[in-house]
Amino acid sequence: MTPPAPAKRVDAIDWVASAADLNAQGWSLVPKLLDASECNAIARLYADGDKGFRSHVIMARHGFGKGEYRYFSYPLPMLVQELRTAIYPLLVPIANAWNERMGIDVRFPNSHQKFLDRCHAAGQKRPTPLLLQYGPGDYNCLHQDLYGEHVFPLQVAILLSEPRTDFQGGEFVLTEQRPRMQSRPEVVPLTKGDAVVFAVNQRPHKGTRGDYRVALRHGVSKLREGHRHTLGIIFHDAA
């Protein structure tokens, strides 16, 4: 049976529950957003070299960790484009509510193209969706994907490989730093085709005296063996 188109799968997600998770912990798990054949097809693009990509980053050269990734060029692969376009408007109400709670004046349009127009007018014209590849001993240091003045506060990562079958280790890790408190770590239990929606930088947290900002970073723990591919979908473009 042919799976429904990405936009239909995105619409079928319980975004009320996802919003509750994002407000409570800064991330939300979306099981089986992609099927195995879609995961394999995207992962195979990495072996095509620079075809369809604008840049290739070796993490160790920049102190980012070990492993590598490639940023897609425009036009994006159809599946990646469809996911980016379909998911964005469903996250806009959460993003706008977060900014309001954090006292940030920026509001995001419902159309992803209109938001990209805003990015491009400010010189952020380079696409940011990316494909990451890890091998034995590779890892990704905790970081934030900001890229410029205009930042959409949520992003998505989709695991394209099967834990304990294709690789060992390599857990997706999030940390949250609250004022005057030690960082709180989270390991997100992803399987092949699962997506995680998470905060790019800051999110509001409700305290006893009202909302305050907490900062999140994400990364990948060391792979012990095998190979791991991930699709990252970031909604703002880069300067």
KAQUIGI-V136544 format. One record per backbone hydrogen bond with DSSP energy under -1.0 kcal/mol. NH is the residue of the N-H (numbers start at 1). CO is the residue of the C=O. Records with the same first field share a line. If there is no record, write none. Layout:
# KAQUIGI-V136544
NH=CO  CO
This chain:
# KAQUIGI-V136544
9=5
10=6
11=7
12=8
13=10
15=13
18=14
19=15
20=16
21=17
22=18
23=19
24=20
25=21
26=22
28=197
30=195
33=193
34=193
39=35
40=36
41=37
42=38
43=39
44=40
45=42
46=43
47=44
48=45
49=46
51=48
53=50
54=71
55=71
57=69
59=67
61=58
62=59
64=59
66=139
68=133
69=57
70=131
71=55
72=129
73=52
81=77
82=78
83=79
84=80
85=81
86=82
87=83
88=84
91=88
92=88
95=91
96=92
97=93
98=94
99=95
100=96
101=97
102=98
103=100
104=99
115=111
116=112
117=113
118=114
119=115
120=116
121=117
123=120
124=119
125=123
126=238
130=232
131=70
132=230
133=68
134=228
137=223
138=135
139=66
140=220
141=64
143=218
146=144
155=198
156=233
157=196
158=231
159=194
160=229
164=167
165=162
166=162
167=162
168=225
170=222
173=219
174=186
175=217
176=184
177=215
181=178
184=176
186=174
188=172
190=188
193=159
194=191
195=30
196=157
197=28
198=155
199=26
200=153
203=214
205=212
207=210
210=207
212=205
214=203
215=177
216=201
217=175
218=143
219=173
220=140
221=171
223=138
224=168
225=168
227=166
228=134
230=132
231=158
232=130
233=156
238=126
239=147
